[in-house]
Amino acid sequence: MSIDRVGIGTDLHRLAAGRRLVLGHVPIEYDKGPVGHSDGDVVLHAIIDALAGAAGLPDIGEMFPDTDPAYKDADSGRLLTAALERLAQAGYAVVNVDVTIHAERPKLSPHKAAIRAEVARLLGVDVQAVSIKAKTNEGMDAVGRGEAIACTVVAGIKRTR
């Protein structure tokens, strides 16, 4: 399957006690979670921005502004579904996503397969079209100190019409 366009998306959230950690729509057991207007799912937020960038659509902040109470504590799976509808209306479909999660803790190796399967399901693509990698920041910066979590995504899309 050919790729017609490529986009890059990133997201970063501070971590705080008492917040739920969700990555790629998968709940992860941890004592901290992202501070954000929605559920703070850095994986889905970065995917939305990568797809939007590839298709020339507005970024996640324009599509789902944090000033709109409709998105307060919103499930990012719902946001991704809405972004995919806009992608389809623009005449594009997802080919693949390459996801790198940046987190010192928790260790994500045990969760990568579940995240990969859920992201593939949400995107409507084969699991082979989704790559999930996890990296630490070797103790450097806010991510390395466990104060934040981040994600970088590269997405490929194809024209459907």
N, C-alpha and C positions, 0 to 999 in steps of 0.2 A: 504494500500500500504506500503510495507516494505522499510526501508531506509538501504542502504548498506554502505554508507559513509557519513561523516559529515565534514563540513569545517566552519571556522570562518574568517570573513573579517571585516576590519575596514578602515575608511577613515576620514580625518580631513582637513579642509581648512580654512584659514583666510578669514574673511569677509571684504569687502571694499565697499564704496559708489560707485554707478554707475555700479555695476555688477548685472546681472540678477540672481535671486534665483530660481533654479529648483531642486525639490526633487522628486525622483522616477518618473522622466520624466514629472512632473506636475509643471507648472510655479506658483510661490507663490508671491503675491504682497508684496514687502518689499523694504526698501530703501537701502539695502546692498545685496551683493551676494558673492559667493565664488571666491577667487583668484585661478586660476588654468590654466593649459595649455588647457584643454578641457573646457566643460561647468561647470565643478566642481560639478557635481551632486553626492554628498557624498553617497546617498542611492544606486544608481546604481553602483558606484565604489566599495562600500563595498560588494554588492551582487556579482559582478564579482570576487572579491578576495575570497569570501567564496566558490563559486562554483569551482573556479580554485583550491583552496586548497583541497576541497573534492575529486576532480578528479586527483590530482597530476599534474596539469598543471602549466605553468609559471604564476607568479602574473601579475596584471594589468600593472605594470610598465614595465615588459618585453614584454607583448603582445602589448601594446600601448605606447611606450616610449615618454616622453615629449620632447625629442630631435628631434622627427620626425614631420616636419611641416604638415604632413597629418592629425595629430590629433589636430592641433591648433583650439581652439573653437569648437571641435567636439561635436556633439550630443551624449551624453552617451547612448542613446537608441541604436544607431548604434554600439557602442562598445559592449554593452550587447548582441546584436544579433550575432556579430562575436564571442564572447566568448561562446555563446550557441551552435554555429556551431562546435567549437572546443570540447565542452563538448560531443556533439553527436558523433563526429568522434572518441572520446576516448571510446565510448560505454556507456555513462551515460545520464540520464534525470533527471530533477528537480523533487523532491517530494514536498519540502516545503522550505519557507524562513521565518525566524523570525527576524524582523528589529527593531532596537531601534535607533531613531534619538535623538541626544543630542544637544539641542539648548535652549538658554535662551529666545530668541526672534527670529522670531515672534512666537506667540502661534500657535501650529500646530493642535490642536484638530479639527478645522473646515476643515482641509485638509486631515486628515488621511484616510477617505473613498475613496477619489479620488486617493490618492497615492496607496492605497491598490489595487484598481481596475486596475490602470494603470500598476503596477508591475505585477499583475496576468496576464494581457493581454500580456505584453512583454515576460513573462516567459512561456506563453502557459499553465498555470495551473489554476485550479479553484480558485476563490477568497478565499475560505476557507483554501487554502494552503499557504496563505500570512498573516502574522501578522505585523501590523505597530503600534509601540509604540513611544511616544515622552516623553522625560525626560529633565528637566532643570538640571543645575549643581549648583543650589542654590546660585548663585552669585559667585561661586569659579572658579578659573582658567580662561583661555582665553574663553572657552565656556560660563562660567557663567557671564563673563563681557561683553558678546555679541561681542567679537572680532573674534570668530571662530564658526564653526558648525562641528559636527562629526556624525558618524554613526557606529554602530556595527551590524553585521549580522551573524546569524548561518543558514547554509543551509544544507538540507538533499538531497542526490541524490540516485538514484537506477541504477543498472546495466541494460542495455537494451539488451546486448548480451553476 
